[in-house]
Amino acid sequence: MRGRSRTWANHLLERLHLGDVLGPPPNLSGTTIFPMESPTSPILYRHEFQVRDYECDLQGIVNNAVYQNYLEHTRHEFLRSRGLLFGDLVRQGVHLVVVRIEMDFHRSLRPGDSFSVSLRYQPLGGIRNLFFQQIHRGREPILSARVVWTILDGEGRPRRASGAVAELLDRMKEEQIPS
């Protein structure tokens, strides 16, 4: 079964052409993919949340997988705030896909906690882009994440931004909100 799983995974990677996006596999021997120092790019968007009871595990803290939901929802709301609906982009054959995510957990959220997720942007060159996202409870850091993403066409091939997405990427390089 192990050989079959690898074959299936290789087929999926070939179909999605993600090797073109990711490049060679990173060396993860005790290092992070991206340095953890504070990003210098401005905050583009901030979204407020409150922890719901069902998002917590038996330990009474937010389950680690739920944090990715918070990050994704913030990215979608950011697009909506700029007049782009994720579903409309997909119908147009524009697929914004996460190709790598790295999260560093600093503290845990608990039921009822109010918190915010901020989003910063950095082009990585070529067709890769980076969202640096942070979760804070007040001023207390909860999580830091680096989200590498790209654009695929309807056939799963990497493509450069065009139209409204290209305009948004250009604007993101200049926009900011107060920290």
N, C-alpha and C positions, 0 to 999 in steps of 0.2 A: 504493500500500500504506500510505503514511503516514496518509492520511485514514481508511482502514479501521481502523488500529490505534487512532487517537484515538476513533473511534466505539465500538469494542469497549471501550476503557478507560472512556469515559463511561458506557456501558451497565453495566459492572461496578460503577462507583461508585454509580450510581443504584440498582442492585439491592441493594447492600449498605448503602445509605443512609449511607455514610461521610462525605459532606459535612456531615451533621448532627452528626457526632462531631468532625471535624477543624476545622470552621469555615472561614473564608477561608484561602487558601494563605499561609504565612508569608513574610515578606521575608527571604531568606537571604543578603543581600549582606554577607558577611563576619561575620555574627553567629551565635551559637548560638541554638537554639530556647529553651533553658533556660539560665540562668546556670550557670557551672561551679563557683561557689563551693561549699565543703563543705556538704553538706546538714545540717540541724539535726535532722531526724527520726532516731529511734533505729534501730539495726540490728535487723531482725526475724528474720533468718535468715542463716546462713552455711553454704555447702556446700564440701567439700574435693574437689579433683580432682588428677589427675596426667596430664601431657601424654603421649599415645600417639604413637608414631612416625608413624603414617599420617595424623595431623592436621597434619603439617608439609609445607611446600612445598619446592621445590628449594633455597631459600635456607637451609633448616635451621631455620626458625621456623614457629610456628603460622600457618596461613593465616588471613587476616583474616575470612573467612566462618565459620570454626570458632568464633570468639568468640561469635557469636550463638547457636550450639548450647549453649555453656556457660551463657550467660545464660538461655536458655529452659529448659534442664534444671533450673537452680536455681529458677526460678519454679514449675515443676511439682513439684519436691521440697518446696518451701515449702508448696504447697497440700496435698500428701500429709501433711506434718508436722502440718497443722491438721485432718486428717481428711477432706479433700476430694480426690477423685480426678478428674483432668481428664476422663477418658473418661466417668465417671458424669455430670459436669456436661453434657457434650455430649449424652448420651442423654436428659437432662432438658430439652434445648432451650436450655441456657445456654451461650453461646459467649463465652469470654473471648478477645478478639482484640487484637493489637498494631496500632495505627493509625499509630504513628510511633516510630522509634527513632533515636537519635543517639548515636554512640560516638566517644570521644576516646581514641586509642591513645597511651600514654606510653612503653612499652617492649615488647619481644617476649618471648614464652615459647618455650622450646626443648624438644626431646624429653627426657622424664624429669622435667621441672620439676614440683614440687608447688606448688599454689596454691589460693586460696580465692576464692569469689564471694560477696559480701555483697549483701543486699537491704534497701532502705528503702522506705517507702510515704509518698505524699503525695496527698491528694485534690486534684484540680484544679478542682473545681466542676462542677455539673451531672452528666453521666454519664461524664466523663473522670477518669482516675486516672493517677498516675505512680509507677512503680517506678524508684528510683535504684539502680543496681547498680554495684559496683566489683569489679575483679579485682586481687588482691594476691598477690605471691610473697613470703611472709613479710611484712615491713612495706613492701616496695617496690611502689608503685602500677604496675599494668600497663595498666589500661583503666578508664575511667569511662563509664557509659551512662545515658541517660535514656530510659525506655520508657513511652510513653503508651499506655494501653489502655482498653478499654471493654467493655461487655457487649452482645451482640446476641442477639435471639431466633432461633428456628428459621427465620424468614423473612428474616433479615439486617437487621432493624430494631433501632436502639439501644433499650435498656431499662434501667430502674433495677434495682439489685440487690435481691433478695428472698431470703427463707429463709436457708439456711446461708451463702450468699455475703454477704448483708447483715450477718449476725452477724460474719463474718470481717472485713469492712471496719471495723466498729465496734471490734472487738478490736485490729485493727492500729494504730489510732490511739493505743493505750495501751501496747502490748507493746514490750519491748526485750530485747536480750541484751548482755552486756558487749562493748565495742569491742575 
